[in-house]
Amino acid sequence: MIDTTTKPTEATKGKQKKRKGKNKIKNKNLVGGSFLVKETKAKNVFIPEEWNEEQKMIVATVHDFLMQEIIPHLEELDSQKDPTQMPAILERAGQLGLTSLSIEEAYGGMDLDFNTGLLFGEAVAPGFSFATVIGAQTSIGSLPIVYYGTAEQKAKYLPKIATSEWKTAYCLTEPDAGSDANSGKTKAVLNEAGTHYLLNGQKMWITNGGFADVFIVFAKIDNDKKLSAFIVEKSFGGIELGVEEKKMGIKGSSTVQVFFSDCPVPKENLLGKRGKGFKIALNILNTGRIKLAAGSVGGGKMATLKSVQYANERKQFGKSIGEFGAIKYKLAEMAIRTFAAESGTYRIGYNIDHKYDALHAKGMTSSMAKLEALREFAVECSIMKVYASEMINFVADEAIQIHGGMGYAQETGVERGYRDARITRIYEGTNEINRMLSVGELMKRAFQEKKVDLVQPLKNLPKYLAKQALPFKSKDNYAEETRIVENLKRIFLLISGRAGQKLKLKLVDEQEIIINFADILAEVFVAESTLLRIKKLSQMDDKDGQLMLATKHKMLQVLLFDAIDKVRKSGRDAIFSFASGAEQKVLLGLLNRLTPSYNINPKKLRREIADVLLAKNTYCFSSYPMPDVVM
């Protein structure tokens, strides 16, 4: 087992054991979506440079495991010639404690805090298909029992899941029910004796399905309108597996259809309450979204590292290709987007942990506190799922381009990363669905739950604009960057507010406009997260080193330079889609006032960022040593 022991702390209601791996930061901003309307202090965010030694040890353990068990066998695993190979590796991971991270200690787990769990997801990403396999085991396959299981269900299943003696799978999707999961047709009917539900139906795209011992299955009881959830053991019978799907990527992972034919499920294996399965599914998928973001960060770092090394090694026209401006542009962009995604991901992870601590200290059970903390930040989880998955797809594509013909060949291994990355924009809810969710959840918090006030900042816009017109003077080293982020927030409030006033309930059908809003929202959150990270680094007694801090500041500057253009484009698209005449002219004028020129030299900054990468010959912005994975 990995030793991540920390000392217990005194909570407000009795002594409660502090979950392992936690970093102490005070943060009163515990309302999801409030980043848009409330100031967040840099001191109140977690940044990856603050990982402690126990957390870094987890990363090192994972990387050692990958180098021994996965990397030498990538081709064998992808071929699936030996169907027992991957589950056997999963069991060996379980023996090291790597599949027990989120399970309570009472059931043989480590019960790590959420942010450390995200770090684990990042660390395991260079394992390619194995990352998908162990991710399903430790997340969607086991968390429904962790969060919703009864004491009896937890005692029966979690100890064996923690060691991977029992492998798990999550059965939600059906042939006619993808994004609209609640329209699934799988049925559960109580038998005449009243002892078992008879399960009938079909599930598809089931990760780990080919070797799973335990399935979390969603079905409707009788004629219920809402799904219920069940814990189903393969040994119950009435289960038939389809053949392994032939996939574009993640080829080493098992993906099958699962057919249930009068599968007898004991009545006590109903998970949670009847008719609450859809809610369970949504909450578990929300967990998976932010974990997917962390995994994408790990993939981005590895793809950038391999590209930097190749750019140094490959000679053309008498010099290394890394000396050419076109390659430097690519390397810098890969690093910037990876760094930005990392900043946003762990900001959320820490907020989830902090919310959990607050709720648990008030007397809420551990499971309920975990669920409520995750639900609180559903907006941010959807934002980062989209941003990070699109980042890794961009970075993986650029890695191929930098490697040229060698990238297209299997020899260098980067083509595997390119193929594996593509699924990230589809699973855990497509990026289109998650864009809708990020805006929809924000509006729900604002106008139904009354937790985020989007109206008052809009009323204060004239005063804000008047203040912006004054001469710009500040002693803050990051005053201009702060002003840009605040302006981008006002753009979202202005355009979304006006569209809502004009279109009212019809706005829900204007998906193109909602996507425009979602893209602005994502740029705001990621830009602010990166800015806060740089600010906090500057306050940390030179911990990061002046050269690295200066380079990270340059990354922020290029990120903001591009964010202004992206927000301006999304804003114009939205305005031209719902406004006309004088209203259109006024909105466009305000958009232009709030997106003034940011006078930096992006070419110069990108070259300087790339030069640091090339000199270090690695992705040098990671807070832990990067493994030299030979693929």
Helices and strands as residue ranges (DSSP letters): E 9-10, E 15-16, G 34-36, G 42-44, G 48-50, H 53-65, I 66-70, G 71-73, H 74-79, H 85-95, G 105-107, H 114-124, G 125-127, H 129-138, H 143-148, H 151-162, E 168-171, G 181-183, E 187-190, E 196-207, E 214-221, E 228-233, G 234-236, E 239-241, E 255-266, G 267-269, E 270-271, H 277-313, E 315-316, E 319-320, G 321-323, H 325-361, H 366-376, H 378-403, H 405-408, G 410-412, H 414-421, G 422-425, H 431-447, H 455-459, H 461-468, H 479-503, G 504-509, H 511-538, H 546-578, H 581-594, H 602-616
